[in-house]
């Protein structure tokens, strides 16, 4: 059994065939999926999917790129949704310095607010980090994010950064890039970080693993991520699946 710990089945790319995509995931042995919302429309859709399917869970939060659009009433709404039994995390939140729609100051302010919200509702935090590692780590430390812990989503940093995050009670989630031929750092992380700290994800519809790179990703492909980790660690796929599934179920308090 595998758990795709980060998938956007709430994205427009699945509007026409989400049921078939979900069935292909089940057929591939992906028995649970965590759908991540990141603004009002995607949060609403994530909640609908979690209510519709027993094996789908929701994460609710606000993406850093769109931080400028997040109002206090949005955060209050997210806090209310956190009481739903199928909501298992807050996010994705964090920092994204690749895009400049929202200033660094606005992103950092919302990041801090969502960390505090997660602490208040006692749910793990799902972290998005793009070109902002130093500030992400600093803010996590300053806000005592280890209280709830969480996930470094689609981790692309160094082994040293991964170890820093693990010390703060975060798990390291690897996605499609670990299968890319020239993705040195994700492969190093897969080798060096013990299985007890690893998760697998797709971030679908984005970042499809080899041999589907450049095409629409989907949760069935998380098996390819797990297979690559198994190959790099020179262990069985079953070991990777068992450990990453146990890690996810413990973090998300899934029975």
C-alpha positions as CSV (number, residue, x, y, z in Angstrom):
1,X,0.0,0.0,0.0
2,X,1.1,3.5,-0.8
3,X,0.0,7.0,0.3
4,X,0.3,9.9,-2.1
5,X,0.9,12.5,0.6
6,X,0.5,15.6,-1.7
7,X,-1.7,15.6,-4.7
8,X,-3.9,18.3,-6.3
9,X,-6.9,16.3,-7.6
10,X,-8.7,19.6,-7.0
11,X,-6.8,21.1,-10.0
12,X,-8.5,22.1,-13.2
13,X,-6.4,19.6,-15.1
14,X,-8.6,16.8,-13.6
15,X,-12.0,18.4,-14.2
16,X,-12.9,16.0,-17.0
17,X,-11.7,12.7,-15.6
18,X,-11.0,12.8,-11.8
19,X,-12.9,9.5,-11.2
20,X,-10.7,7.6,-13.7
21,X,-7.5,9.2,-12.3
22,X,-8.6,8.1,-8.8
23,X,-9.3,4.5,-10.0
24,X,-5.9,4.3,-11.8
25,X,-4.3,5.2,-8.5
26,X,-6.2,2.5,-6.6
27,X,-5.3,0.0,-9.3
28,X,-1.6,0.9,-8.8
29,X,-1.8,0.2,-5.0
30,X,-2.2,3.8,-3.9
31,X,-4.8,3.3,-1.3
32,X,-4.9,6.7,0.3
33,X,-4.4,10.2,-1.1
34,X,-4.1,13.6,0.6
35,X,-5.5,16.4,-1.5
36,X,-4.0,19.8,-0.8
37,X,-5.9,23.0,-1.1
38,X,-4.1,26.3,-1.4
39,X,-6.8,29.0,-2.0
40,X,-10.6,29.2,-1.7
41,X,-11.6,27.3,-4.8
42,X,-9.1,24.5,-4.3
43,X,-9.9,24.2,-0.6
44,X,-13.6,23.8,-1.4
45,X,-12.8,21.1,-4.0
46,X,-10.4,19.3,-1.6
47,X,-13.2,19.2,1.1
48,X,-15.7,17.9,-1.5
49,X,-13.3,15.1,-2.5
50,X,-12.6,14.2,1.1
51,X,-16.3,14.0,1.8
52,X,-16.9,11.9,-1.3
53,X,-14.2,9.3,-0.9
54,X,-13.3,7.4,2.3
55,X,-9.7,7.1,1.3
56,X,-9.1,10.8,0.4
57,X,-8.0,13.3,3.1
58,X,-7.7,17.1,2.8
59,X,-5.0,19.6,3.8
60,X,-6.2,23.3,3.9
61,X,-4.0,26.4,3.7
62,X,-2.9,29.3,1.6
63,X,-0.1,29.2,-1.0
64,X,2.8,31.7,-0.5
65,X,2.6,32.9,-4.2
66,X,-1.0,34.1,-3.5
67,X,-0.3,35.4,0.0
68,X,-1.3,38.9,-1.0
69,X,-4.9,37.7,-1.6
70,X,-5.3,36.0,1.8
71,X,-7.5,38.0,4.2
72,X,-8.1,37.5,7.9
73,X,-11.5,36.0,7.1
74,X,-9.8,33.4,5.0
75,X,-7.6,32.3,7.8
76,X,-10.6,32.1,10.1
77,X,-12.4,29.9,7.6
78,X,-9.3,27.6,7.4
79,X,-9.3,27.4,11.2
80,X,-13.0,26.4,11.2
81,X,-12.4,23.7,8.5
82,X,-9.5,22.3,10.5
83,X,-12.1,20.8,12.9
84,X,-13.4,18.5,10.1
85,X,-12.4,14.9,10.7
86,X,-11.0,14.5,7.2
87,X,-8.7,17.5,7.5
88,X,-5.2,16.2,8.4
89,X,-2.9,19.2,8.0
90,X,-2.5,23.0,7.4
91,X,-0.9,24.1,4.1
92,X,0.5,24.2,1.8
93,X,2.2,27.3,3.3
94,X,5.8,28.5,3.2
95,X,7.8,30.8,0.9
96,X,8.2,31.1,-2.8
97,X,10.8,33.6,-4.0
98,X,10.7,32.4,-7.6
99,X,7.5,34.4,-8.3
100,X,7.0,38.0,-7.2
101,X,3.2,38.3,-7.0
102,X,3.5,38.6,-3.2
103,X,6.4,40.4,-1.6
104,X,8.8,38.5,0.7
105,X,7.4,40.5,3.7
106,X,3.8,39.5,2.9
107,X,4.7,35.9,2.3
108,X,6.7,35.7,5.6
109,X,3.8,37.3,7.6
110,X,1.3,34.8,6.2
111,X,3.7,31.9,6.8
112,X,4.0,32.8,10.4
113,X,0.3,33.1,10.8
114,X,-0.3,29.7,9.3
115,X,2.3,28.1,11.6
116,X,0.5,29.6,14.6
117,X,-2.8,28.5,13.2
118,X,-1.5,24.9,12.9
119,X,-0.3,25.0,16.5
120,X,-3.7,26.3,17.6
121,X,-5.6,23.5,15.9
122,X,-2.9,20.9,16.6
123,X,-2.3,19.8,13.0
124,X,1.0,19.2,11.1
125,X,2.2,21.9,8.6
126,X,2.9,21.2,5.0
127,X,5.7,23.4,3.8
128,X,6.3,24.8,0.3
129,X,9.8,26.1,-0.3
130,X,11.1,27.5,-3.5
131,X,14.3,29.5,-3.6
132,X,13.9,30.5,0.1
133,X,15.5,27.8,2.2
134,X,17.3,30.0,4.6
135,X,14.2,32.1,5.4
136,X,12.0,29.0,5.6
137,X,14.3,27.3,8.1
138,X,14.8,30.5,10.2
139,X,11.0,31.1,10.4
140,X,10.3,27.5,11.3
141,X,12.8,27.8,14.1
142,X,11.6,31.2,15.3
143,X,8.0,30.1,15.4
144,X,8.8,26.8,17.2
145,X,7.2,24.8,14.4
146,X,8.5,21.6,15.9
147,X,5.5,21.8,18.2
148,X,3.4,20.4,15.4
149,X,6.0,19.2,13.0
150,X,4.9,18.4,9.4
151,X,6.2,17.8,5.9
152,X,8.8,19.4,3.8
153,X,6.8,19.0,0.6
154,X,8.6,18.0,-2.7
155,X,11.9,18.4,-1.0
156,X,14.7,19.6,-3.3
157,X,17.3,20.7,-0.8
158,X,20.6,19.2,0.5
159,X,21.1,16.4,2.9
160,X,22.2,18.9,5.5
161,X,19.0,20.9,5.1
162,X,17.0,17.8,5.3
163,X,18.7,16.9,8.6
164,X,18.0,20.4,9.9
165,X,14.3,19.9,9.1
166,X,14.2,16.5,10.7
167,X,15.6,18.0,13.9
168,X,12.5,20.3,13.8
169,X,10.1,17.3,13.7
170,X,9.5,17.5,9.9
171,X,9.4,14.6,7.5
172,X,11.0,14.8,4.1
173,X,8.7,14.1,1.1
174,X,10.2,13.1,-2.2
175,X,8.3,13.4,-5.5
176,X,8.9,13.0,-9.2
177,X,12.3,14.9,-9.3
178,X,14.0,12.0,-7.5
179,X,13.5,10.0,-10.7
180,X,15.1,12.7,-13.0
181,X,18.4,11.7,-14.4
182,X,20.3,14.8,-13.3
183,X,18.5,15.5,-10.0
184,X,21.6,15.0,-7.8
185,X,20.3,16.3,-4.5
186,X,17.0,14.5,-4.3
187,X,18.8,11.2,-5.0
188,X,21.4,12.0,-2.3
189,X,18.6,12.7,0.1
190,X,16.9,9.4,-0.8
191,X,20.1,7.5,-0.1
192,X,21.2,9.3,3.1
193,X,18.0,10.0,5.0
194,X,16.7,7.0,6.9
195,X,13.3,5.6,5.7
196,X,11.7,6.5,9.0
197,X,11.9,10.2,8.0
198,X,10.7,9.8,4.4
199,X,7.4,10.2,2.6
200,X,6.4,9.9,-1.1
201,X,4.2,12.2,-3.1
202,X,3.4,13.3,-6.6
203,X,2.4,16.9,-6.4
204,X,0.2,15.9,-9.4
205,X,-0.7,17.3,-11.9
206,X,2.8,18.8,-11.7
207,X,6.3,17.2,-11.7
208,X,5.5,13.9,-13.3
209,X,8.3,11.3,-12.7
210,X,10.3,9.6,-15.5
211,X,9.2,8.3,-18.0
212,X,6.2,10.7,-17.9
213,X,8.2,13.8,-17.4
214,X,6.6,16.9,-19.0
215,X,3.2,15.2,-19.1
216,X,0.3,15.5,-16.6
217,X,1.2,13.8,-13.4
218,X,-1.3,11.7,-11.4
219,X,-1.3,9.8,-8.1
220,X,-0.8,6.4,-9.7
221,X,2.7,7.5,-10.5
222,X,3.7,7.8,-6.9
223,X,4.7,4.1,-7.2
224,X,7.5,5.2,-9.6
225,X,8.8,7.5,-6.9
226,X,8.8,4.7,-4.4
227,X,10.5,2.4,-6.8
228,X,13.3,4.9,-7.4
229,X,13.9,5.3,-3.7
230,X,14.0,1.5,-3.3
231,X,16.5,1.3,-6.1
232,X,18.7,4.0,-4.7
233,X,18.6,2.5,-1.2
234,X,19.0,-1.0,-2.6
235,X,16.0,-2.3,-0.7
236,X,12.6,-3.6,-1.8
237,X,9.7,-1.6,-3.0
238,X,7.6,-3.3,-0.2
239,X,10.0,-1.9,2.4
240,X,9.6,1.7,1.0
241,X,5.9,1.4,0.7
242,X,5.4,0.0,4.3
243,X,7.7,2.6,5.9
244,X,6.4,5.7,4.1
245,X,2.8,4.6,4.6
246,X,3.4,4.1,8.3
247,X,5.1,7.5,8.5
248,X,2.2,9.2,6.8
249,X,-0.5,7.5,8.8
250,X,1.3,8.4,12.1
251,X,1.8,12.1,11.1
252,X,-1.7,12.6,9.8
253,X,-3.3,10.5,12.7
254,X,-4.9,8.2,10.1
255,X,-6.2,4.8,11.4
